[in-house]
Amino acid sequence: MTISSAVAALFGCISVLGCDVQPSVLFVANGTLFQMLQLTDAQDGCPAASRVCYLTLWDGSASRGCWVREHSHIRVRFADLGEKLIPVNEFQRTMVGEYRNSSLD
């Protein structure tokens, strides 16, 4: 391995470590039907106006879906679990959400 190859490999590793692999979680809710619902700011794969969310169930399984604000509720859609409506007041901002001054309004 030449020095330029080693430098390129090192730069590649550092670049990957600096990337944000998962979207930033801005809000979380804990529930009786699920362990945690996380709302992110990413739109990756969700229709316009919707954002990515993650749901963790009490049995340890997890799902990825899309969320959107509708009046006083958050509507989440999961391919394997269907739709759920959760009141906005169930959600709390994360530290990232606080830092970005994010709001569900």
C-alpha positions as CSV (number, residue, x, y, z in Angstrom):
1,M,0.0,0.0,0.0
2,T,1.4,3.3,-1.0
3,I,1.3,6.4,1.2
4,S,-1.2,8.1,-1.1
5,S,-3.5,5.0,-0.8
6,A,-3.2,5.0,3.0
7,V,-4.0,8.8,3.2
8,A,-7.0,8.2,0.9
9,A,-8.2,5.4,3.1
10,L,-7.8,7.4,6.2
11,F,-9.6,10.4,4.7
12,G,-12.5,8.1,3.6
13,C,-12.8,6.7,7.2
14,I,-12.8,10.2,8.7
15,S,-15.4,11.4,6.2
16,V,-17.7,8.5,7.0
17,L,-17.4,9.1,10.7
18,G,-18.3,12.8,10.2
19,C,-21.5,12.0,8.3
20,D,-24.9,12.0,9.9
21,V,-26.1,8.5,9.1
22,Q,-29.4,8.8,10.8
23,P,-31.7,11.9,10.7
24,S,-31.8,14.1,13.8
25,V,-34.5,13.1,16.3
26,L,-36.3,16.3,17.3
27,F,-39.3,15.0,19.3
28,V,-40.1,11.8,21.2
29,A,-43.2,10.4,22.8
30,N,-43.6,7.4,25.1
31,G,-46.9,5.5,25.1
32,T,-48.8,2.6,26.4
33,L,-49.1,0.9,23.0
34,F,-45.5,1.6,22.1
35,Q,-42.2,2.2,23.9
36,M,-41.1,5.2,21.9
37,L,-42.0,7.2,18.8
38,Q,-39.2,9.5,17.5
39,L,-39.9,12.3,15.0
40,T,-37.1,13.5,12.8
41,D,-36.5,16.3,10.4
42,A,-35.6,14.1,7.4
43,Q,-37.9,13.6,4.4
44,D,-36.1,10.6,2.9
45,G,-38.7,8.5,1.2
46,C,-41.7,10.3,2.7
47,P,-44.3,12.2,0.5
48,A,-44.2,16.0,0.5
49,A,-44.7,17.7,3.9
50,S,-44.2,14.4,5.7
51,R,-41.0,13.5,7.6
52,V,-39.3,10.2,8.8
53,C,-40.2,8.7,12.1
54,Y,-39.2,5.6,14.1
55,L,-41.4,3.5,16.3
56,T,-40.1,1.1,18.9
57,L,-42.5,-1.4,20.4
58,W,-42.4,-3.0,23.8
59,D,-41.4,-6.3,22.3
60,G,-38.3,-4.7,20.9
61,S,-39.4,-4.6,17.3
62,A,-38.9,-1.3,15.4
63,S,-40.5,0.3,12.4
64,R,-39.8,3.3,10.1
65,G,-42.6,5.4,8.8
66,C,-43.7,9.0,8.0
67,W,-45.3,11.6,10.1
68,V,-47.2,14.9,9.5
69,R,-48.9,17.4,11.8
70,E,-52.7,17.5,11.5
71,H,-54.4,20.0,13.7
72,S,-53.7,18.9,17.3
73,H,-52.4,15.5,16.4
74,I,-49.4,13.9,14.7
75,R,-50.5,11.4,12.1
76,V,-47.9,8.6,11.6
77,R,-48.0,6.0,8.8
78,F,-46.2,2.7,8.9
79,A,-46.2,0.2,6.1
80,D,-46.5,-2.8,8.5
81,L,-48.6,-1.2,11.3
82,G,-50.9,1.2,9.5
83,E,-51.8,4.7,10.7
84,K,-51.8,6.1,14.2
85,L,-52.9,9.5,15.6
86,I,-51.0,10.8,18.7
87,P,-51.9,14.1,20.4
88,V,-49.2,16.8,20.0
89,N,-49.0,17.3,23.7
90,E,-47.6,13.8,24.1
91,F,-44.3,14.8,22.5
92,Q,-41.3,16.3,24.1
93,R,-38.3,18.0,22.4
94,T,-35.0,16.3,22.4
95,M,-31.7,18.2,23.1
96,V,-31.3,18.5,19.4
97,G,-34.8,19.9,19.1
98,E,-34.0,22.4,21.9
99,Y,-30.8,23.4,20.2
100,R,-32.6,24.0,16.9
101,N,-35.6,25.6,18.6
102,S,-37.8,23.1,16.8
103,S,-41.6,23.3,17.2
104,L,-44.5,21.1,16.2
105,D,-46.6,24.2,15.5
